[in-house]
């Protein structure tokens, strides 16, 4: 799941870099790239790999 989110962040960062966009002072290419790297790190740690629906 986190790998997919990271891919979306990296795609948005690429689009922002190619178009020269920046949304306010917070959402920039750098912040999207760092968010993507954080998601990749969480994915490699195994966070979210064991999620399942609780059965009663």
N, C-alpha and C positions, 0 to 999 in steps of 0.2 A: 504494500500500500504506500509506504513512504517513498519507494523508488518511483512510483507513478507521480506522486506529488512533486518530487524533485525534478522529474522530467518536465512537468508543466511549468515549474519555476524557471528552469533553464530556458525553455521555449519563450516564455514571456521576457526574460532578460535579453535573449537574442533579438526579439522583435523590438524591444525598447532601444537596444544598442543600434540596430540598423536604422530605425526611424528617428533616433535622437530624442526620444521622449523621456519625460520625467513627470511623475504625478506628485506635485507638492515637493517637499524636501525629504520625504520619507521613502517613497516608493521609487527607487532608482535601480539601475542595472546592478549596482554593487549589492544592495539589500536583497534583490531577487536571487543573485548568485550565492550570497551567503545563506539565504534560506534554503536554497537547493542543496548546498553542501551539508547543512544541518540535517536535512531529510535523508541524504545519502548516508551520513554517519549513523543516524538512528536505524536505518535499514540494515547496515552492515553489523550493527550491534545486536540485531535480532528483535528489536522492539516492534511489536505488532505482529510478529510471525505466528504467535500462538493464540491469536484471537479466535474465539468460537462462540457460538450462541449457547447460552446456558440452558440446559434441559432440566425440567422439573419432573 
